Amino acid sequence: MMFNYSKETEFLSLPGLTQLQTRKMREHLAYCKAHSPFYKDKLKDIDPETFTLDNIGALPFTTKDDIVENQDTFLACTEKDFRDIVFTSGTTGEPCRFIYTQNDLERNAYNEERCFCTAGVNAEDRILLTCTLDRCFIAGMAYYMGGMKTGASVLRNGLSSIESHLWIIRKVRPTVIVGIASFLVKLAELAQRENVSLDHIRCLICVGEPIKDEKFVLNGIGSRLQQFYPHAELFATYASTEITTGFSECSCHCGGHQPADLAYLEIIDENGNTVPPGQPGEVVVTPFGITGMPLIRFRTGDISFMLSEPCRCGRNTPRLGPILGRKKHLLKYKGTSIYPQVIFNTLTAIPGIDNYYVVAYGEDLSDSIEVVISTTDPALTPESVQRQLSVTCRARIPVVIRDTAEVAAMVFGSSRKPQHFFDKRGE
Ligand SMILES: [Zn+2]
C-alpha cells in the first residue's frame, strides 16, 4: 500500500468521505477474513464486497483482553513479514506483544506525517523528540519516521535527561517539540531557572495526557504549558499502539480529526450501541490498512465524545474530543460519578502542587477516594484543595499532604509512565 499525505484526502466532501471510508472498510474486512485467524470465523456471515457503514453493528468488538489471550491468532502475516516488534502494557501485568510489518511502519510514518502537516510543520522546522524512541515502544519511532517525511530535521533525544534536552534547546533552537505535557512543563521550569529562552518554539505536540477539558479549554497542565511557551501553538493528539492511528487537532483546536483513510471512529454506550454526537462514551476504533495485526472495532477503554459537524478548518471528518477518563476508572462516590482525570485537571491548575496521586478503595456501590499531594507552598492546606475539588467534582474528597519524595516515589514507581491513579477497589 502507498501512504502519502494528500490535501485532497484531508479535505474530502461528505459524500466523498463516506465513499472512501466504505471502500477502506471493505478492503479491511476482506483482508481480515482472508488472513486473520481470530476474525475468520467471526466474519463468516459478512460479505466485505457489499458491506456498508450503517451495518457496523454487525461486526464484532475487540478488547485488549482478546489480544492478550489470543496473541498468535491475531497475526495476519507470516514471521518473515515481521519488522518491528513492540510491547504494550497488558491487562494482567504481562506486557502484550504487538507486530508491525513494513507496510504497517510506512502507515505509521504517514500517520504522524499527517499529524505534523495538520500542525503546519514543514521542511524549515527542527523537531525535538522527547518521547521514548527505544525500549520496544512505537510512539517515538513513529514520530521520527513521520517527521522525516515532512522534510524537517529531527532531533532524536528521546527519553534522555531533562538537562540534555535543555542543552539541545540552547544549542540547536528547535521550533517544534513532541512530548508528554507534564514533562514539557518540567523542561520549561528548568529552562526558566537556567535562563534559557523558549521563544523560538512555535509548536508543541502533546502526547499521552489530555491538555484540555471537555469544553476544549486548557486544563491545569495545558495552561501552564501555554504560560511557559508563550509563542507555541499547543496541539493535542490521541493515539495508542493498538489503534496505530492518531487523532490530531487542526489549528481550530476543537478536537482531533479522524483520518478518513486510516480509521473509522465510533463512540458507544455500556451496551455497545452508538451514542449521539456530543455524548460521552467509550472510544472504539477500526484502523484500516494494517497487515500485521489488523483489528476490528477495538474498544480502547477510554471515554470521550465525537463531534460530527464540519470543522471551520474545512475538513469534514468527525472529531474526537479530549479523553475524559478511563472507563474502568470511573469512581462512584457518594452518589456522584467522577473520572480521576477531572481530579487531575483540578489539581494541576492549583499553583504550588508539585505532585499528586489519587487512590480509590472500596467495593460494590460506593468507592472511597483519597487525594495525596505534595507542595512547595507552605500556605497551601488540604482544606483549600478540598474546596476547589468540591467545585469540579461536586463532592467532598479527602485530601492529605505528604512529603515530596514520598509522593514522587509513588508516582514514578515501577511504571513506564508517571502514574497518578491507584485503583485498590476490590482488593
Ligand atoms: Zn479542523
Boltz pocket constraint, residues with backbone or C-beta under 6 A from the ligand:
constraints:
  - pocket:
      binder: B
      contacts: [[A, 250], [A, 251], [A, 252], [A, 255], [A, 257], [A, 311], [A, 312], [A, 313], [A, 314], [A, 315]]
      max_distance: 6.0
